[in-house]
């Protein structure tokens, strides 16, 4: 598709990977709605790039239903979901807290599902659309301390395959990006920045490249790794 024809919703779009995808889409002529849980942060990010900003918590079903309704009001031709909202939490199995894991799943899994469900209903009706799920290399291979986070991303991978099987007949492309370690705010709060590790820019480049392919084809899944992070 032409990026100037994009009418997108980017969840978790006020910072990090989501913000950069939204920024690059706007730069290439697309129209964008971003959402996040912090009203002031969403408003500031939206103003910075000329997007529409909506406060919404994807773990709350009523928020999501309202979010998709408002997105369609802004852009009746809404045609791209960047399903990006999520957060990370690491702990050994013996220290993994059930309530904490349930909170993480409420956003990373159930939130992703409800946003996709409401978007897919619109896409099916208009017989076209695109869903890009931002997963993680953690959803391809587990690691020590990753019980909650890796499990959530493995579920996203499974849901992506199910949605793809269901929605292809409606000319809806369902795609997934698996970034390895990206220097987001969470990364910078725990480790020193590096000139070698991935930035949000690389993940945004991957997302735009997937969308830009002619609609007759699509890239089902794309993993992005730093060339030489050490």
Buried (B, 14 or more C-beta within 10 A) or exposed (E): BEBEEBBBBBBBBBBBBBBBBBBBBBEBEBBBBBBBBEEEBBBEBBEBBEBBBBBBBBBBBEBBBBBBEBBBEBBEEBBBBBBBBBEBBBBEEEEBEEEEBEBBBBBBBBBBBBBBBBBBEBBBEBEBBBBBBBBBBBBBEBEEBBBBBBBBBBBBBEBBEEBBEEBEEBBBBBBBBBBBBBBBEBBEEEEEEBEEBBBBBBBBBBBBEBBEEEEEEBBEBBBBEBEEEE
